[in-house]
């Protein structure tokens, strides 16, 4: 009986974690995707997100907006973590860049972020007269996918994925931004 209860608890927690994940691997790249409930029009969503200053739009049609994320910093504190336990590629020292697409349907919109890269601090290591230098530019796949880029590394499914998911979810959630009424 004890084993059945433990197995049941394991299955419930496994499915809860699997449903929370907003990441998939597509063409050996990490893709983040989330659906939001909203009655706002594409023009209203564009206006609200443009006002954040964190993204810019590069194209649009009747039900789709496309654009770029630039100089975006992951919010590890908002996700509930401290700098001490957070990997360097997710701290304030790294600024993220990428592309996004927002697709609209009745009462909801779906955001897909791709081509995620970041620029961190440059690193120089000198030993025995030999120097190695890194510009600090890298893509997310290097840190979260296995060498063959077919699977997520075990460490990604925990803290790392929660920080990235929280940060992007907050960025694209138009319901959390309040628009001031200039007509007083």
N, C-alpha and C positions, 0 to 999 in steps of 0.2 A: 504494500500500500504506500509506503514511504517513497519507494522508487517511482511509482506512478505519479505521485504528487510532484516530485522533483522534475520528472520528465515533462509534466504538464506546465510547470512554472518555466522551465527552460524554453519550451516551444512558444509560450506566450511572450516571453521577453525577446526571443529571436524575431518573431513576427513584428513586434512593436518597433524594434530597432530597424528592421528591413523597411518598414513603411516610412520611417522618419528620414531615411536617406534620400537626398535630392541629387545624388551624383550617379552618373553612368559613364562608361567608357565607350566612346564612339570614334572609330578610326584611330585608335590608340591615343586619343586625347580625353582629358577629363572634361565632362560637360555637367554644368549645374542647371537644374530646372525646377521651377516651382509654379504652382497655380494659385492665384489669388481671387477671392470673391470680391467683386466691385461692380457698382452700377455706373461708374464714371465712363465717359466717352474716351476714345483714343486721344483726342485733343486735350482733354482735361488731365489725363495721365501724363501726357507729354509735358504740359505746362508745369505740373507739380514736380516731376522728376528733373526737369530742366532747372528749376529754381534751387535745387540742392547744390548745383555746381560740381557734382561728382561725376556726371556723365554728359555726353553730348550726342545728339542725334545726327545720323548721316543719311537716313532715308525713311520714307514712309509711303504707305498706300492706305486704302480704306480700312483694313483690319490688321495692319502690321506696322510696327515701328522698329527700326534698326539703329544701332549706335555703338559707341565706344565708351568703355570705362577707363578712366585715367587717374593716376595718383590716388588710388583708393587704398585706405589702410584698414586692415582687418581689426574688428573690435573684440579682442580676446577678453577684455574686462566685461563687456556687456554679455558675453557668452558665459561668464562666471569663472574665468581663470585669471591667474596672476602672471606677470611677466616671467617670474622665476621658472615656472613649469611649462612655459609656452615655447615651442620651437622658434628659432630666429626668423624663419621665413614667414611667420605669422605675427610678428611683433610690429611695433611702430616704425622699425627701421626699414621695413619692406613696403614698397608702394606697388599696387597691383594695376595691371592693364589688361584689357581684353575686349571682346566684342559681345554684343547682346542682341537678342531679338525678342520683341514683345508681340504676342499674337492675341487678338481679342475675339471672344465669342460672347453671346448673350449672358450678362451678369458675371463675367469673369475674364481674366487675362492670364496668359502663361508667359513666363520669362525664361529664356534659355541663354546662359552665358557660356561662351566658348573662347578658345585661344587665350587662356589665362596665363599671364606671365607676370613676373615681378622683378623689381630692381631693388636690391638691398645694398648694404654698405659694401664697398670694394674691400677685398681681403688680400693681404700680401704676407707670404710666409718666406722667411729667409733662413737657410740652414747650410752651413759649410760653404758659403759663397754662392750658393744656388738659390735663385728666387723664383717663386711661383706667385702669380698675381691673378686674381679673379675680378672681373669688372662688377660682379654683383648681379648681373642680368641672368635670369634663368626662367624656365617654364615650370608650371605646377607639376607636370607629369614626372619630372625628375625626382620629386620628393614624395609623391603619393602612389606611383605605380611601380610595379616590379620591373626588372631590367627588360623583359620582353614586352612591357606595356600592355599586358593582357589582363592583369589583375591588380586590385588595390593592395598596397602593403598593409600588413596587419595593424600597424600603428595609425594608419589613416582613419580607420573606422571608429576610432574613439574621439579623443579631444580635437585632433586636427580637423576632422570633417565637421564636428559641431561648431567650431570657431568660424570656419569658412561659410557654412550653411547659415549660421546666425547673422553674420555680417552681410551677406548678399540678400538674405530675406529682409533685413531691416532696410537696406538700400532701396529695394524695389517695392516695398509696401507703401502704397500711396495713402492708405488709411491712417498711417501714423504721422503724416505731415499735415499741419494745420495751415490753411491758407488764410492770410489776414484779409480782412474786408476793408479796403481803402475808402469805401463809400460811407463815411460817418457824417 
